[in-house]
Amino acid sequence: MSEIAEIINSVEDRLGKLLIIIDSLEKKSIQQSTELEKALAIIVKQSDEVQQLKSECNSLKMANSLLGGDENKRDTKLKINSLIREIDYCIAQLSD
């Protein structure tokens, strides 16, 4: 009978240790989930920031090309021609 009691005690001890490990792993999982959510929020924020900076960069490039520096004359002419075509298209759409 004492052997059975020892086996039961051993199983109870192992179960107790397993429960402690499970609890620890659950806490760690929750902590990592929280860290993941924070990291994802940071990534989304940085992606928005990158898009905004790209947009600003494109706007600055366009403004710089419209200023008509020597190196940007060709780009400026192409942009002006593109804008004129767009305006002509809009006028044609309005007159129909």
N, CA, C and O atoms as CSV, one atom per row, in Angstrom:
chain,resi,resn,atom,element,x,y,z
A,1,MET,N,N,0.806,-1.189,0.000
A,1,MET,CA,C,0.000,0.000,0.000
A,1,MET,C,C,0.852,1.257,0.000
A,1,MET,O,O,0.492,2.272,-0.596
A,2,SER,N,N,1.982,1.171,0.676
A,2,SER,CA,C,2.838,2.350,0.726
A,2,SER,C,C,3.412,2.682,-0.649
A,2,SER,O,O,3.685,3.843,-0.953
A,3,GLU,N,N,3.592,1.654,-1.476
A,3,GLU,CA,C,4.077,1.901,-2.828
A,3,GLU,C,C,3.052,2.705,-3.625
A,3,GLU,O,O,3.408,3.627,-4.360
A,4,ILE,N,N,1.806,2.356,-3.477
A,4,ILE,CA,C,0.743,3.081,-4.173
A,4,ILE,C,C,0.686,4.518,-3.674
A,4,ILE,O,O,0.512,5.441,-4.469
A,5,ALA,N,N,0.828,4.715,-2.384
A,5,ALA,CA,C,0.819,6.065,-1.813
A,5,ALA,C,C,1.994,6.882,-2.343
A,5,ALA,O,O,1.856,8.065,-2.654
A,6,GLU,N,N,3.143,6.234,-2.439
A,6,GLU,CA,C,4.328,6.931,-2.969
A,6,GLU,C,C,4.116,7.311,-4.431
A,6,GLU,O,O,4.471,8.409,-4.859
A,7,ILE,N,N,3.531,6.383,-5.190
A,7,ILE,CA,C,3.259,6.659,-6.606
A,7,ILE,C,C,2.273,7.818,-6.733
A,7,ILE,O,O,2.451,8.706,-7.566
A,8,ILE,N,N,1.239,7.800,-5.904
A,8,ILE,CA,C,0.237,8.875,-5.923
A,8,ILE,C,C,0.884,10.204,-5.549
A,8,ILE,O,O,0.627,11.224,-6.189
A,9,ASN,N,N,1.727,10.193,-4.507
A,9,ASN,CA,C,2.419,11.416,-4.105
A,9,ASN,C,C,3.334,11.915,-5.219
A,9,ASN,O,O,3.423,13.114,-5.480
A,10,SER,N,N,4.005,10.983,-5.860
A,10,SER,CA,C,4.904,11.344,-6.959
A,10,SER,C,C,4.112,11.967,-8.104
A,10,SER,O,O,4.523,12.979,-8.670
A,11,VAL,N,N,2.979,11.361,-8.441
A,11,VAL,CA,C,2.132,11.888,-9.518
A,11,VAL,C,C,1.592,13.265,-9.138
A,11,VAL,O,O,1.550,14.171,-9.971
A,12,GLU,N,N,1.177,13.423,-7.875
A,12,GLU,CA,C,0.674,14.721,-7.413
A,12,GLU,C,C,1.757,15.788,-7.496
A,12,GLU,O,O,1.498,16.914,-7.921
A,13,ASP,N,N,2.971,15.427,-7.088
A,13,ASP,CA,C,4.083,16.376,-7.173
A,13,ASP,C,C,4.353,16.772,-8.621
A,13,ASP,O,O,4.551,17.948,-8.923
A,14,ARG,N,N,4.359,15.784,-9.513
A,14,ARG,CA,C,4.597,16.070,-10.929
A,14,ARG,C,C,3.486,16.938,-11.510
A,14,ARG,O,O,3.740,17.861,-12.284
A,15,LEU,N,N,2.241,16.621,-11.121
A,15,LEU,CA,C,1.118,17.434,-11.593
A,15,LEU,C,C,1.241,18.874,-11.087
A,15,LEU,O,O,0.986,19.826,-11.825
A,16,GLY,N,N,1.634,19.020,-9.826
A,16,GLY,CA,C,1.823,20.365,-9.268
A,16,GLY,C,C,2.884,21.140,-10.037
A,16,GLY,O,O,2.713,22.317,-10.353
A,17,LYS,N,N,3.990,20.445,-10.333
A,17,LYS,CA,C,5.055,21.097,-11.091
A,17,LYS,C,C,4.582,21.451,-12.498
A,17,LYS,O,O,4.887,22.529,-13.009
A,18,LEU,N,N,3.831,20.536,-13.125
A,18,LEU,CA,C,3.300,20.804,-14.459
A,18,LEU,C,C,2.336,21.990,-14.449
A,18,LEU,O,O,2.356,22.810,-15.366
A,19,LEU,N,N,1.503,22.086,-13.428
A,19,LEU,CA,C,0.575,23.219,-13.311
A,19,LEU,C,C,1.336,24.541,-13.172
A,19,LEU,O,O,0.950,25.557,-13.751
A,20,ILE,N,N,2.411,24.509,-12.403
A,20,ILE,CA,C,3.239,25.704,-12.243
A,20,ILE,C,C,3.871,26.093,-13.583
A,20,ILE,O,O,3.909,27.270,-13.944
A,21,ILE,N,N,4.360,25.098,-14.307
A,21,ILE,CA,C,4.971,25.359,-15.618
A,21,ILE,C,C,3.921,25.903,-16.587
A,21,ILE,O,O,4.185,26.855,-17.322
A,22,ILE,N,N,2.729,25.298,-16.589
A,22,ILE,CA,C,1.650,25.758,-17.469
A,22,ILE,C,C,1.287,27.199,-17.154
A,22,ILE,O,O,1.119,28.012,-18.063
A,23,ASP,N,N,1.166,27.520,-15.870
A,23,ASP,CA,C,0.838,28.889,-15.461
A,23,ASP,C,C,1.914,29.864,-15.929
A,23,ASP,O,O,1.616,30.950,-16.427
A,24,SER,N,N,3.155,29.460,-15.762
A,24,SER,CA,C,4.270,30.305,-16.181
A,24,SER,C,C,4.246,30.518,-17.697
A,24,SER,O,O,4.461,31.632,-18.175
A,25,LEU,N,N,3.985,29.455,-18.443
A,25,LEU,CA,C,3.931,29.560,-19.898
A,25,LEU,C,C,2.757,30.426,-20.366
A,25,LEU,O,O,2.878,31.172,-21.338
A,26,GLU,N,N,1.627,30.321,-19.671
A,26,GLU,CA,C,0.477,31.162,-20.017
A,26,GLU,C,C,0.792,32.634,-19.787
A,26,GLU,O,O,0.444,33.485,-20.605
A,27,LYS,N,N,1.451,32.929,-18.672
A,27,LYS,CA,C,1.833,34.315,-18.389
A,27,LYS,C,C,2.808,34.833,-19.447
A,27,LYS,O,O,2.694,35.964,-19.918
A,28,LYS,N,N,3.772,33.973,-19.808
A,28,LYS,CA,C,4.751,34.355,-20.820
A,28,LYS,C,C,4.065,34.577,-22.166
A,28,LYS,O,O,4.419,35.497,-22.903
A,29,SER,N,N,3.091,33.739,-22.481
A,29,SER,CA,C,2.353,33.869,-23.736
A,29,SER,C,C,1.580,35.187,-23.772
A,29,SER,O,O,1.578,35.882,-24.788
A,30,ILE,N,N,0.934,35.522,-22.681
A,30,ILE,CA,C,0.193,36.784,-22.599
A,30,ILE,C,C,1.141,37.965,-22.747
A,30,ILE,O,O,0.839,38.931,-23.447
A,31,GLN,N,N,2.285,37.880,-22.084
A,31,GLN,CA,C,3.281,38.955,-22.171
A,31,GLN,C,C,3.778,39.111,-23.610
A,31,GLN,O,O,3.912,40.230,-24.104
A,32,GLN,N,N,4.049,37.994,-24.278
A,32,GLN,CA,C,4.541,38.061,-25.648
A,32,GLN,C,C,3.461,38.561,-26.600
A,32,GLN,O,O,3.760,39.266,-27.564
A,33,SER,N,N,2.217,38.204,-26.337
A,33,SER,CA,C,1.113,38.718,-27.154
A,33,SER,C,C,1.007,40.231,-27.023
A,33,SER,O,O,0.788,40.938,-28.007
A,34,THR,N,N,1.164,40.717,-25.801
A,34,THR,CA,C,1.126,42.158,-25.570
A,34,THR,C,C,2.275,42.848,-26.289
A,34,THR,O,O,2.086,43.891,-26.916
A,35,GLU,N,N,3.463,42.268,-26.197
A,35,GLU,CA,C,4.619,42.843,-26.888
A,35,GLU,C,C,4.419,42.823,-28.399
A,35,GLU,O,O,4.806,43.766,-29.089
A,36,LEU,N,N,3.821,41.763,-28.911
A,36,LEU,CA,C,3.547,41.660,-30.341
A,36,LEU,C,C,2.569,42.738,-30.789
A,36,LEU,O,O,2.762,43.364,-31.831
A,37,GLU,N,N,1.526,42.951,-30.006
A,37,GLU,CA,C,0.549,44.000,-30.334
A,37,GLU,C,C,1.224,45.371,-30.352
A,37,GLU,O,O,0.960,46.187,-31.236
A,38,LYS,N,N,2.090,45.619,-29.378
A,38,LYS,CA,C,2.803,46.895,-29.344
A,38,LYS,C,C,3.702,47.038,-30.568
A,38,LYS,O,O,3.764,48.105,-31.180
A,39,ALA,N,N,4.399,45.957,-30.921
A,39,ALA,CA,C,5.289,45.995,-32.085
A,39,ALA,C,C,4.496,46.230,-33.363
A,39,ALA,O,O,4.929,46.984,-34.234
A,40,LEU,N,N,3.341,45.590,-33.477
A,40,LEU,CA,C,2.505,45.793,-34.658
A,40,LEU,C,C,1.997,47.227,-34.734
A,40,LEU,O,O,1.926,47.805,-35.819
A,41,ALA,N,N,1.648,47.798,-33.595
A,41,ALA,CA,C,1.199,49.190,-33.574
A,41,ALA,C,C,2.328,50.120,-34.021
A,41,ALA,O,O,2.098,51.080,-34.756
A,42,ILE,N,N,3.536,49.829,-33.573
A,42,ILE,CA,C,4.693,50.631,-33.975
A,42,ILE,C,C,4.925,50.492,-35.479
A,42,ILE,O,O,5.215,51.478,-36.156
A,43,ILE,N,N,4.799,49.276,-35.999
A,43,ILE,CA,C,4.999,49.054,-37.432
A,43,ILE,C,C,3.971,49.831,-38.245
A,43,ILE,O,O,4.314,50.461,-39.246
A,44,VAL,N,N,2.718,49.788,-37.820
A,44,VAL,CA,C,1.667,50.524,-38.533
A,44,VAL,C,C,1.959,52.017,-38.497
A,44,VAL,O,O,1.832,52.703,-39.512
A,45,LYS,N,N,2.346,52.516,-37.341
A,45,LYS,CA,C,2.655,53.944,-37.200
A,45,LYS,C,C,3.825,54.322,-38.103
A,45,LYS,O,O,3.787,55.357,-38.769
A,46,GLN,N,N,4.857,53.494,-38.127
A,46,GLN,CA,C,6.020,53.796,-38.955
A,46,GLN,C,C,5.692,53.683,-40.439
A,46,GLN,O,O,6.224,54.444,-41.248
A,47,SER,N,N,4.830,52.753,-40.805
A,47,SER,CA,C,4.419,52.640,-42.206
A,47,SER,C,C,3.668,53.892,-42.649
A,47,SER,O,O,3.893,54.407,-43.744
A,48,ASP,N,N,2.776,54.374,-41.789
A,48,ASP,CA,C,2.062,55.613,-42.102
A,48,ASP,C,C,3.039,56.775,-42.239
A,48,ASP,O,O,2.908,57.615,-43.129
A,49,GLU,N,N,4.007,56.806,-41.350
A,49,GLU,CA,C,5.004,57.870,-41.382
A,49,GLU,C,C,5.837,57.804,-42.666
A,49,GLU,O,O,6.143,58.834,-43.267
A,50,VAL,N,N,6.200,56.590,-43.081
A,50,VAL,CA,C,6.969,56.409,-44.316
A,50,VAL,C,C,6.150,56.896,-45.510
A,50,VAL,O,O,6.670,57.594,-46.381
A,51,GLN,N,N,4.868,56.527,-45.549
A,51,GLN,CA,C,4.014,56.970,-46.659
A,51,GLN,C,C,3.902,58.490,-46.689
A,51,GLN,O,O,3.946,59.102,-47.756
A,52,GLN,N,N,3.758,59.090,-45.520
A,52,GLN,CA,C,3.662,60.548,-45.443
A,52,GLN,C,C,4.960,61.190,-45.932
A,52,GLN,O,O,4.932,62.176,-46.669
A,53,LEU,N,N,6.087,60.631,-45.523
A,53,LEU,CA,C,7.377,61.184,-45.940
A,53,LEU,C,C,7.597,61.006,-47.442
A,53,LEU,O,O,8.157,61.888,-48.094
A,54,LYS,N,N,7.161,59.872,-47.995
A,54,LYS,CA,C,7.266,59.673,-49.437
A,54,LYS,C,C,6.429,60.704,-50.179
A,54,LYS,O,O,6.856,61.258,-51.192
A,55,SER,N,N,5.239,60.950,-49.664
A,55,SER,CA,C,4.364,61.936,-50.287
A,55,SER,C,C,4.993,63.331,-50.236
A,55,SER,O,O,4.972,64.069,-51.221
A,56,GLU,N,N,5.547,63.675,-49.086
A,56,GLU,CA,C,6.215,64.972,-48.951
A,56,GLU,C,C,7.414,65.061,-49.890
A,56,GLU,O,O,7.662,66.107,-50.491
A,57,CYS,N,N,8.155,63.964,-50.014
A,57,CYS,CA,C,9.322,63.940,-50.896
A,57,CYS,C,C,8.893,64.162,-52.344
A,57,CYS,O,O,9.519,64.932,-53.073
A,58,ASN,N,N,7.818,63.480,-52.756
A,58,ASN,CA,C,7.321,63.671,-54.115
A,58,ASN,C,C,6.848,65.098,-54.341
A,58,ASN,O,O,7.078,65.676,-55.403
A,59,SER,N,N,6.188,65.660,-53.342
A,59,SER,CA,C,5.732,67.055,-53.455
A,59,SER,C,C,6.921,68.001,-53.580
A,59,SER,O,O,6.900,68.939,-54.378
A,60,LEU,N,N,7.945,67.749,-52.794
A,60,LEU,CA,C,9.138,68.595,-52.862
A,60,LEU,C,C,9.850,68.446,-54.201
A,60,LEU,O,O,10.356,69.424,-54.752
A,61,LYS,N,N,9.890,67.217,-54.726
A,61,LYS,CA,C,10.501,67.015,-56.035
A,61,LYS,C,C,9.732,67.778,-57.105
A,61,LYS,O,O,10.328,68.411,-57.977
A,62,MET,N,N,8.408,67.715,-57.034
A,62,MET,CA,C,7.587,68.410,-58.014
A,62,MET,C,C,7.782,69.915,-57.889
A,62,MET,O,O,7.931,70.611,-58.893
A,63,ALA,N,N,7.780,70.412,-56.667
A,63,ALA,CA,C,7.970,71.850,-56.463
A,63,ALA,C,C,9.341,72.278,-56.967
A,63,ALA,O,O,9.484,73.337,-57.578
A,64,ASN,N,N,10.342,71.456,-56.711
A,64,ASN,CA,C,11.688,71.771,-57.159
A,64,ASN,C,C,11.766,71.771,-58.686
A,64,ASN,O,O,12.418,72.630,-59.278
A,65,SER,N,N,11.099,70.809,-59.315
A,65,SER,CA,C,11.139,70.761,-60.776
A,65,SER,C,C,10.360,71.926,-61.378
A,65,SER,O,O,10.713,72.418,-62.450
A,66,LEU,N,N,9.303,72.371,-60.698
A,66,LEU,CA,C,8.524,73.506,-61.203
A,66,LEU,C,C,9.253,74.830,-61.024
A,66,LEU,O,O,8.945,75.813,-61.699
A,67,LEU,N,N,10.224,74.854,-60.111
A,67,LEU,CA,C,10.997,76.076,-59.928
A,67,LEU,C,C,11.888,76.341,-61.138
A,67,LEU,O,O,12.303,77.476,-61.374
A,68,GLY,N,N,12.175,75.310,-61.888
A,68,GLY,CA,C,12.867,75.497,-63.153
A,68,GLY,C,C,14.369,75.598,-63.060
A,68,GLY,O,O,14.968,76.396,-63.780
A,69,GLY,N,N,14.998,74.827,-62.210
A,69,GLY,CA,C,16.451,74.797,-62.172
A,69,GLY,C,C,16.990,74.209,-63.468
A,69,GLY,O,O,16.267,73.506,-64.173
A,70,ASP,N,N,18.239,74.485,-63.789
A,70,ASP,CA,C,18.833,74.023,-65.037
A,70,ASP,C,C,18.744,72.502,-65.187
A,70,ASP,O,O,18.458,71.999,-66.274
A,71,GLU,N,N,18.986,71.784,-64.114
A,71,GLU,CA,C,18.992,70.336,-64.203
A,71,GLU,C,C,17.591,69.760,-64.331
A,71,GLU,O,O,17.425,68.604,-64.719
A,72,ASN,N,N,16.587,70.558,-64.007
A,72,ASN,CA,C,15.210,70.051,-64.017
A,72,ASN,C,C,14.368,70.626,-65.154
A,72,ASN,O,O,13.146,70.475,-65.137
A,73,LYS,N,N,14.975,71.271,-66.129
A,73,LYS,CA,C,14.193,71.901,-67.195
A,73,LYS,C,C,13.365,70.872,-67.951
A,73,LYS,O,O,12.187,71.096,-68.230
A,74,ARG,N,N,13.973,69.766,-68.275
A,74,ARG,CA,C,13.254,68.733,-69.034
A,74,ARG,C,C,12.077,68.204,-68.221
A,74,ARG,O,O,10.964,68.086,-68.734
A,75,ASP,N,N,12.326,67.885,-66.948
A,75,ASP,CA,C,11.245,67.397,-66.082
A,75,ASP,C,C,10.144,68.430,-65.941
A,75,ASP,O,O,8.960,68.092,-65.923
A,76,THR,N,N,10.541,69.695,-65.842
A,76,THR,CA,C,9.566,70.771,-65.709
A,76,THR,C,C,8.700,70.860,-66.955
A,76,THR,O,O,7.478,70.976,-66.854
A,77,LYS,N,N,9.315,70.808,-68.117
A,77,LYS,CA,C,8.549,70.882,-69.361
A,77,LYS,C,C,7.597,69.694,-69.473
A,77,LYS,O,O,6.441,69.858,-69.863
A,78,LEU,N,N,8.079,68.506,-69.135
A,78,LEU,CA,C,7.226,67.323,-69.200
A,78,LEU,C,C,6.046,67.431,-68.236
A,78,LEU,O,O,4.922,67.057,-68.571
A,79,LYS,N,N,6.308,67.933,-67.066
A,79,LYS,CA,C,5.241,68.070,-66.072
A,79,LYS,C,C,4.216,69.106,-66.527
A,79,LYS,O,O,3.010,68.889,-66.405
A,80,ILE,N,N,4.698,70.230,-67.050
A,80,ILE,CA,C,3.779,71.270,-67.534
A,80,ILE,C,C,2.947,70.720,-68.683
A,80,ILE,O,O,1.737,70.946,-68.727
A,81,ASN,N,N,3.567,70.005,-69.610
A,81,ASN,CA,C,2.824,69.413,-70.727
A,81,ASN,C,C,1.783,68.408,-70.222
A,81,ASN,O,O,0.666,68.347,-70.737
A,82,SER,N,N,2.154,67.640,-69.231
A,82,SER,CA,C,1.216,66.685,-68.645
A,82,SER,C,C,0.040,67.410,-68.010
A,82,SER,O,O,-1.110,67.006,-68.183
A,83,LEU,N,N,0.322,68.471,-67.279
A,83,LEU,CA,C,-0.750,69.254,-66.649
A,83,LEU,C,C,-1.655,69.885,-67.698
A,83,LEU,O,O,-2.872,69.922,-67.523
A,84,ILE,N,N,-1.072,70.383,-68.790
A,84,ILE,CA,C,-1.871,70.989,-69.861
A,84,ILE,C,C,-2.782,69.937,-70.490
A,84,ILE,O,O,-3.951,70.213,-70.759
A,85,ARG,N,N,-2.259,68.737,-70.726
A,85,ARG,CA,C,-3.091,67.657,-71.284
A,85,ARG,C,C,-4.239,67.313,-70.347
A,85,ARG,O,O,-5.364,67.093,-70.797
A,86,GLU,N,N,-3.963,67.267,-69.049
A,86,GLU,CA,C,-5.021,66.989,-68.080
A,86,GLU,C,C,-6.085,68.080,-68.097
A,86,GLU,O,O,-7.280,67.788,-68.047
A,87,ILE,N,N,-5.654,69.324,-68.167
A,87,ILE,CA,C,-6.594,70.453,-68.207
A,87,ILE,C,C,-7.420,70.384,-69.488
A,87,ILE,O,O,-8.637,70.565,-69.448
A,88,ASP,N,N,-6.774,70.125,-70.620
A,88,ASP,CA,C,-7.509,70.006,-71.883
A,88,ASP,C,C,-8.535,68.878,-71.813
A,88,ASP,O,O,-9.659,69.025,-72.292
A,89,TYR,N,N,-8.149,67.769,-71.222
A,89,TYR,CA,C,-9.076,66.641,-71.084
A,89,TYR,C,C,-10.271,67.032,-70.224
A,89,TYR,O,O,-11.409,66.702,-70.556
A,90,CYS,N,N,-10.022,67.731,-69.125
A,90,CYS,CA,C,-11.109,68.170,-68.243
A,90,CYS,C,C,-12.045,69.133,-68.977
A,90,CYS,O,O,-13.266,69.040,-68.854
A,91,ILE,N,N,-11.462,70.055,-69.738
A,91,ILE,CA,C,-12.288,71.010,-70.498
A,91,ILE,C,C,-13.133,70.263,-71.519
A,91,ILE,O,O,-14.314,70.566,-71.691
A,92,ALA,N,N,-12.534,69.288,-72.196
A,92,ALA,CA,C,-13.284,68.501,-73.170
A,92,ALA,C,C,-14.421,67.739,-72.487
A,92,ALA,O,O,-15.509,67.629,-73.052
A,93,GLN,N,N,-14.191,67.216,-71.295
A,93,GLN,CA,C,-15.224,66.499,-70.566
A,93,GLN,C,C,-16.352,67.432,-70.150
A,93,GLN,O,O,-17.521,67.045,-70.174
A,94,LEU,N,N,-16.011,68.647,-69.771
A,94,LEU,CA,C,-17.001,69.622,-69.345
A,94,LEU,C,C,-17.840,70.120,-70.514
A,94,LEU,O,O,-19.025,70.409,-70.355
A,95,SER,N,N,-17.221,70.219,-71.694
A,95,SER,CA,C,-17.952,70.766,-72.831
A,95,SER,C,C,-18.881,69.721,-73.468
A,95,SER,O,O,-19.753,70.083,-74.257
A,96,ASP,N,N,-18.710,68.456,-73.145
A,96,ASP,CA,C,-19.596,67.418,-73.719
A,96,ASP,C,C,-20.926,67.374,-73.054
A,96,ASP,O,O,-21.774,66.560,-73.421
